[in-house]
């Protein structure tokens, strides 16, 4: 457990960009490991959709735990879990869920600094969320447990006004409250990325989206990690739809046998 944490942490300190695939079951995670990816992440959206739920904690946490347990059992490389908003209303409830992941052997988590109310997502108060991270970190340290805490900062995802300034403000708080890394989904402009990287000591992660610079450029900009999000899952299931249509129109199975 601790050795995978150390491996995962070191992957954020190396000179090369960490390209992190997002799995939704044990099979996809095993394929990513076979293809020599040094670590695997879950995509909560992909797992939820694969089980017939909506993203945004529409999936029961126990269902998610079952999938996570199967993934951990199937791979040897470090696994980091997208725990969304923590699946709890209080800091203690969130920590209880995180503890279950640590006990399974998970090396890291992503946790969001936004919340969904009546189907609308909004940023949490910075200090309140910072205190949640501090609570989690203190509890882990008190129990001598190791977990890479990656904060998903949703300023760019929500496209808020003055997002660059708000991002920097939040990164400064998260640095001091126990974060091990920062994840900025939907950031894509090079000058925005540079500004974020230059205003935190923490490794910065980004996600695959249209317009994102290539791996060499991201590496040069100082980004330490880039993930696939749900896009691999979406692409595969788009192809399933096309293949099934081809079978129906061609009246044979050659499209899936060749």
N, C-alpha and C positions, 0 to 999 in steps of 0.2 A: 504493500500500500504506500508506504513512505518512499520507496525507491521509485515508483511510478510518478509520485509527486515531484521528486527531484529531477527526474528525466524531463517531465513536462515543463517545469520551471526553467531548466537549462535551455529548452528549445526556444524560449522567449529571449534568451541572452546571446544566442549565436549570431554570427554575421549574416547568415543566409535567412531569407524570409521563410517562416513556417507556413506552409500551405496545408490547411486543415480541412479534411472532408467531413461532411455532416451525414451521419448514418441515421436510419430510422428503424433498423432491426439488426439481429445478429448476422444475417447473411450479408447485408450491405457493409457492415463494419468489418466482417472477415475479408471481403473483397478488397476494401481499402487497405487493410493490413497486408494482404498478399501483394498489392501493388506498391508496397514499400513506403506508404505514408507513415511517418514516425509517431503519429498520434491520431486519435479519432474524436470527433465531437458528435453530440446528438443535435438534431434540429427538432425542437418541440413542435413546430408546425408540421413537419413531415411525419413525425411519430403520431401526432394527433389525427392527421388526415388518414394515415394508414389504418387507424383503428376506428375511423368513422366519426371523429370528434372535430370540433373547431379549435383553432389555435386561440391562445389567450386564456389558458387554464380551463378550457372546456373539457379537457381530458381529466378523468379522476387520477389523482396522484398515485394510487395503488396500481392502476393500469400502467402508468409510466414506469413505476418501479419494476414491474415485471419485465418490461422491455429492456430497461437498463441492466437488470440482473442478467438477462440472457446475453446482452452485448458484452458485459464484463467477463462472462464465462467463456465467450467465444474468442476473445482477443487477448494478446499479451501487452500490446502497446498501451500507453496512457489513454484514458477516456475522460473527456470533460463533458459535463451535462448542462444543457440549457434548462435551467430551473424556472424560467420565466420570471414571475414576480415573487416566487418563493412558496406558492401554494399555502399561504397562511395569513391570518389577519393580524397576528401579533409577532413580535420579534422571536418570542419563545417558540411559537408554532413553526415559523420559518426555520429556526435552528434545528428543531426536531426533524424536519424533513431533510435538511442538509446532513444531519448526523446519519440518517439512514443511507444516504449516498456514500458517505465516508466509510461506513461499515461494509458496503458492497465492494469498495476498492476504487471508487472514482477518484481521479487525480485533481479535477478542477470543476468549477461551475461558472456559468454566466448568470448574472442576476440583474434585472432591469430596474432603472431608476424612474420608471413611469408606472402608471396604474390605469386600469380600465374601470370606468364607472358608467353604467347604463350604455354600454357599447361604445363609449368614447374614451380614447386614451389621452392622458395628460401627464406631464411631469410631476413627480412627487416633490415636496419641499426638500431642498438640498440638504439642510441640516438634519431634518428628520430621517431622510434616507441614509445620510452619513452615520447617524447614530445606530441605525440598523446594522450597517456593515461593521461598525465598531463592536457592537454587541456580539455578532457572529464570530468575529476575529478573536475577541477576548474569551469567548466560550471554547473555541477550538484550542487556543493556547493553554487554557486552564486544564483541558483534558489531554494536552500534549498530542494533538491531532494536526495533520498537515493537509491543506487544501488550497489550491490556487483559485483565488477569488477574482474573477474578471467582471468588472462592472460594465454593463451595457448602458451607455449614456445615450438617451433617445432624442437629443436636441436636433440632430439632422434627420432622423427618421420622422419626427413630427414637424420638421421644417418650421420651427418657431422663429419669431422675429429676433434679430440679433443673436442668431444661433452660435456664431463664433465666440462672442463675448460670454454667453451663458455657458458654453462648453468649457472654456478656460476656467471660469469660476467654479464649476462643478469638479473639474479635474483636480484643482487645488485642494478642495475639501476631501475628495476620495483618497488622495495621496496620504492624508494624515489620519484616516479612519480605518485603514486595514486593507485597502485594495491592493492586489498584486498586478493587475493589468486593467487597461481601459479598452472597451469595444465601442466603436462609433459606426453603427450601421447606417447606410445611405449617404455617408460622406464620399465624395468622389473627386472634387476639384483639388488640384495639387496644392494650391495656396492654402486651402482650408486644412488639408492634411499636414502640411508643414507647420502651420500655426499650432495645431494640436500637439504634434510631436515635440515641438520646441518649448511647449509650456507644461510639460509634465516629465517627471523622472520615470514614470511607469511605461512599460511596453504598450504600444498602441496597436490595436487590431482593427481591421476593416472587413467588409463583407462584399462578396461578389454582387455587383449591380451594373446595369448598363452605364458606360462612361467611366468606369473605374480604370485607372492606369494599369498597365501590365506589371508582371512580377518584378522585372528589373527596375522599373521606375519606382514601384512601391518600396523596394529595398533601398534604393538611393534616397528616397524621401524619409527614410528612418522607420517605416512601418515594420513591425516585428511578426505580425501574423495576419493571414487573410483566410477567410472561411467561405464555404460554398453556400451556406444558408440552406433554404429548401429547394434551390434551383436544380440540383442534380435529381432530386426526387421528382420534381415537377416535369423535368425533361423526360425521364424514364416513363412516367405515366402518360405523358403526351404521346410518346411512341407506342405505348400499349394501345391507346385509342386508335391511332392510325393503323396499326397492324391489324387490329380486330375489324376495322372497316374494310381493309384490303381483303381479308379472308371472306368477308360477307359479299363483297362485290365480285371477286375473282372466282368464288365458289370452289376454292381449294386452299390447301395449307402451305403452299410453296413459300409464301412470304415469311413463315416462321421456321421453315425446315432448311432453308438455304443459308 
